């Protein structure tokens, strides 16, 4: 089924508006993240994570929190974990000995008639958390550099640069919306290893959209030598639009189900991927190609609207 077969939409006619709108949103988003201060998981700040089952105490998060307060554990994060009687307790910035036993005793004091079962425990020291945070940033950075090298080698360095700008746009929006939804208490979305894994997945999926368009551009360059670059980009985006939308729509439907019914363990991962996939389509259409045109017009001073693409792309060298 093709929803956008044979379209002739002039995407590049509004390139300046969309390009600078995206730039403004990204800049404001970065400022918001620094001001809002994202919540990091114990993966990156260190601490202890304890998953417990309190038999006969379904949906009693408030009483679990009271138990932690009475035991003098401040800044403790408590949320449902799987079943109604299961809870995930996180004590950040703590690698104290016997903390698991102390937390269990605090719960037993609050629920003296209930059987408490420890489902899992995980402790990470602050130093290890800092190292993991640095490794996560390095992983995302190396992935972007590798994508730039791949696209530059397979297509053209300028298109690779446009793809990287679009990918950075996707990552920033995914992080900004995650922090915003977390601060608004719509979805619990702390920055942890699952979120980094989702971002890396978004990078791979998003570049797939752009490679499809770039592949069509390469095919159309040989068949339409007299077209301007704007006409070439519009033609290629329109010809691949149906495939791009259908692919993302299929993935988005699955991710929506996971966000809605997958529980808090999978919710953050699925949400970041959902945001990244949707913004990936937008950036493939309005950001990657717009950056190429902007670069040629403003840096190389080429009138891409009136000269053939063969002249515009060759003249930039």
Secondary structure, 3 states (H helix, E strand, C coil): CCCCCCCCCCHHHHHHHHHHHHHHHHHHHHHHHHHHCCCECHHHHCEEEEEEEECCCCCCHHHHHHHHHHCCCCCEEEEECCCCCEEEEEEECCCCCCHHHHHHHHHHHHCCCCCEEEEEEEEECHHHHHHHHHHHHHHHHHHHHHHHHHHHHHCCHHHHHHHHHHHHHHHHHHHHHHHHHHHCCCCCCCECHHHHHHHHHHHHHHHHHHHHHHHHHHHHHHHCCCCEHHHHHHHHHHHHHHHHHHHHHHHHHHHHHHHHHCHHHHHHHHHHHHHHHHHHHHHHHHCHHHHHHHHHHHCCCCCCCCCEHHHHHHHCC
